[in-house]
Amino acid sequence: MVKDNIDKFIKNSLIHATNLNRKMRNTKSEVLVDFIHSDLLRITVVTNKVSLNSDLLIIEKYVKNLKNIDSTQVKSP
């Protein structure tokens, strides 16, 4: 992710964590987002358990579908 995308995402990280947890619960996943952390190069989504591939796909799809994020700059987990 580029810095502009990271800044936009982190600005609303609490909302994103809440939305991701709702999506996880809707799929009956036991994985929940604990917090979201950023550094200069990437965003890290920390979960309460080891994520399955399906959980990672939910996170990836959520991030790529955000309107204020340039999805071409998002790298998959």
GROMACS elastic network, one bead per residue, 0.5 to 0.9 nm:
[ bonds ]
;  ai    aj funct       b0    kb
    1     4     6  0.81767   500
    1     5     6  0.61892   500
    1     6     6  0.64442   500
    1    41     6  0.63939   500
    1    42     6  0.57002   500
    1    43     6  0.77053   500
    1    70     6  0.87649   500
    1    71     6  0.89032   500
    1    72     6  0.89974   500
    1    73     6  0.53452   500
    1    74     6  0.51434   500
    1    75     6  0.66571   500
    2     5     6  0.54552   500
    2     6     6  0.63144   500
    2     7     6  0.87976   500
    2    40     6  0.83506   500
    2    41     6  0.68339   500
    2    42     6  0.77749   500
    2    70     6  0.89639   500
    2    73     6  0.66172   500
    2    74     6  0.81510   500
    3     7     6  0.60909   500
    3     8     6  0.86018   500
    3    40     6  0.67228   500
    3    41     6  0.71142   500
    3    42     6  0.83276   500
    4     7     6  0.52493   500
    4     8     6  0.62984   500
    4     9     6  0.86724   500
    4    69     6  0.84930   500
    5     8     6  0.51763   500
    5     9     6  0.61087   500
    5    10     6  0.85737   500
    5    68     6  0.79373   500
    5    69     6  0.55569   500
    5    70     6  0.67388   500
    5    71     6  0.89450   500
    5    73     6  0.80650   500
    5    74     6  0.85306   500
    6     9     6  0.51607   500
    6    10     6  0.60134   500
    6    11     6  0.84268   500
    6    38     6  0.71170   500
    6    39     6  0.84187   500
    6    40     6  0.82175   500
    6    41     6  0.82127   500
    6    42     6  0.70326   500
    6    43     6  0.67417   500
    6    69     6  0.86047   500
    7    10     6  0.53049   500
    7    11     6  0.60451   500
    7    38     6  0.87310   500
    8    11     6  0.53563   500
    8    12     6  0.71698   500
    8    13     6  0.89037   500
    8    68     6  0.71891   500
    8    69     6  0.72110   500
    9    12     6  0.57745   500
    9    13     6  0.60760   500
    9    16     6  0.78927   500
    9    43     6  0.85679   500
    9    63     6  0.85736   500
    9    66     6  0.89704   500
    9    68     6  0.83538   500
    9    69     6  0.74858   500
   10    14     6  0.82010   500
   10    16     6  0.86269   500
   10    36     6  0.76830   500
   10    37     6  0.78176   500
   10    38     6  0.72607   500
   10    43     6  0.82646   500
   11    14     6  0.83350   500
   12    15     6  0.54350   500
   12    16     6  0.62903   500
   12    17     6  0.87695   500
   13    17     6  0.60156   500
   13    18     6  0.85060   500
   13    35     6  0.81296   500
   13    36     6  0.64462   500
   13    37     6  0.86438   500
   14    17     6  0.51595   500
   14    18     6  0.62377   500
   14    19     6  0.86508   500
   14    35     6  0.79782   500
   14    36     6  0.80993   500
   15    18     6  0.51086   500
   15    19     6  0.61503   500
   15    20     6  0.85555   500
   16    19     6  0.50599   500
   16    20     6  0.59872   500
   16    21     6  0.84834   500
   16    36     6  0.86825   500
   16    62     6  0.87703   500
   16    63     6  0.87185   500
   17    20     6  0.51094   500
   17    21     6  0.61015   500
   17    22     6  0.86031   500
   17    32     6  0.86000   500
   17    33     6  0.59242   500
   17    34     6  0.75681   500
   17    35     6  0.67486   500
   17    36     6  0.71639   500
   17    45     6  0.85243   500
   18    21     6  0.51836   500
   18    22     6  0.62778   500
   18    23     6  0.87630   500
   18    33     6  0.79779   500
   19    22     6  0.50723   500
   19    23     6  0.62938   500
   19    24     6  0.86625   500
   19    62     6  0.87059   500
   20    23     6  0.50564   500
   20    24     6  0.61493   500
   20    25     6  0.86368   500
   20    32     6  0.77965   500
   20    33     6  0.69566   500
   20    58     6  0.78787   500
   20    59     6  0.67795   500
   20    62     6  0.73874   500
   21    25     6  0.61299   500
   21    26     6  0.85413   500
   21    31     6  0.80388   500
   21    32     6  0.53707   500
   21    33     6  0.59745   500
   21    34     6  0.89771   500
   22    25     6  0.51578   500
   22    26     6  0.61649   500
   22    27     6  0.88323   500
   22    32     6  0.87389   500
   23    26     6  0.50489   500
   23    27     6  0.65382   500
   23    28     6  0.88622   500
   23    29     6  0.87965   500
   23    58     6  0.74517   500
   23    59     6  0.88105   500
   23    62     6  0.88449   500
   24    27     6  0.53364   500
   24    28     6  0.64639   500
   24    29     6  0.52645   500
   24    30     6  0.74761   500
   24    31     6  0.67196   500
   24    32     6  0.66720   500
   24    33     6  0.87584   500
   24    55     6  0.71794   500
   24    58     6  0.75354   500
   24    59     6  0.88767   500
   25    29     6  0.56143   500
   25    30     6  0.72820   500
   25    31     6  0.81722   500
   25    32     6  0.79823   500
   26    29     6  0.75596   500
   27    55     6  0.89958   500
   28    31     6  0.88777   500
   29    32     6  0.78322   500
   29    55     6  0.75531   500
   30    48     6  0.85517   500
   30    49     6  0.77523   500
   31    47     6  0.63838   500
   31    48     6  0.60139   500
   31    49     6  0.56101   500
   31    50     6  0.74430   500
   31    51     6  0.64632   500
   31    52     6  0.85795   500
   31    55     6  0.74810   500
   32    46     6  0.85658   500
   32    47     6  0.54226   500
   32    48     6  0.56764   500
   32    49     6  0.74908   500
   33    36     6  0.76814   500
   33    45     6  0.67345   500
   33    46     6  0.58618   500
   33    48     6  0.64502   500
   33    49     6  0.89732   500
   34    45     6  0.77638   500
   34    46     6  0.55834   500
   34    47     6  0.50794   500
   34    48     6  0.60449   500
   35    44     6  0.84919   500
   35    45     6  0.62479   500
   35    46     6  0.54284   500
   35    47     6  0.71730   500
   36    43     6  0.69824   500
   36    44     6  0.57400   500
   36    46     6  0.60363   500
   36    47     6  0.88930   500
   37    42     6  0.85586   500
   37    43     6  0.57270   500
   37    44     6  0.50751   500
   37    45     6  0.64590   500
   37    46     6  0.76823   500
   38    41     6  0.77265   500
   38    42     6  0.58400   500
   38    44     6  0.60093   500
   38    45     6  0.87283   500
   39    42     6  0.57015   500
   39    43     6  0.65802   500
   39    44     6  0.83500   500
   40    43     6  0.85643   500
   45    59     6  0.86352   500
   46    49     6  0.87559   500
   47    50     6  0.71159   500
   47    51     6  0.73437   500
   48    51     6  0.85939   500
   51    54     6  0.78798   500
   51    55     6  0.57002   500
   51    56     6  0.65689   500
   52    55     6  0.52094   500
   52    56     6  0.65017   500
   52    57     6  0.87853   500
   53    56     6  0.50812   500
   53    57     6  0.62391   500
   53    58     6  0.87703   500
   54    57     6  0.50520   500
   54    58     6  0.63901   500
   54    59     6  0.88694   500
   55    58     6  0.51336   500
   55    59     6  0.64788   500
   55    60     6  0.87175   500
   56    59     6  0.51245   500
   56    60     6  0.61029   500
   56    61     6  0.85379   500
   56    76     6  0.87174   500
   56    77     6  0.69055   500
   57    61     6  0.59495   500
   57    62     6  0.83954   500
   57    76     6  0.86198   500
   57    77     6  0.84259   500
   58    61     6  0.52435   500
   58    62     6  0.60967   500
   58    63     6  0.86990   500
   59    62     6  0.51352   500
   59    63     6  0.62591   500
   59    64     6  0.86254   500
   59    77     6  0.90000   500
   60    63     6  0.53031   500
   60    64     6  0.61256   500
   60    65     6  0.85708   500
   60    74     6  0.85088   500
   60    75     6  0.86125   500
   60    76     6  0.64461   500
   60    77     6  0.73655   500
   61    64     6  0.51891   500
   61    65     6  0.60828   500
   61    66     6  0.88413   500
   62    65     6  0.53107   500
   62    66     6  0.66065   500
   63    66     6  0.54929   500
   63    69     6  0.75921   500
   63    71     6  0.76818   500
   63    74     6  0.79992   500
   64    67     6  0.82715   500
   64    69     6  0.71151   500
   64    70     6  0.76963   500
   64    72     6  0.82375   500
   64    74     6  0.69339   500
   65    68     6  0.88969   500
   65    69     6  0.78999   500
   65    71     6  0.73557   500
   66    69     6  0.55935   500
   66    70     6  0.83081   500
   66    71     6  0.79662   500
   67    70     6  0.78719   500
   67    71     6  0.87862   500
   68    71     6  0.89955   500
   69    72     6  0.87725   500
   69    73     6  0.83699   500
   69    74     6  0.84391   500
   70    73     6  0.57573   500
   70    74     6  0.72226   500
   71    74     6  0.51838   500
   71    75     6  0.85546   500
   72    75     6  0.80907   500
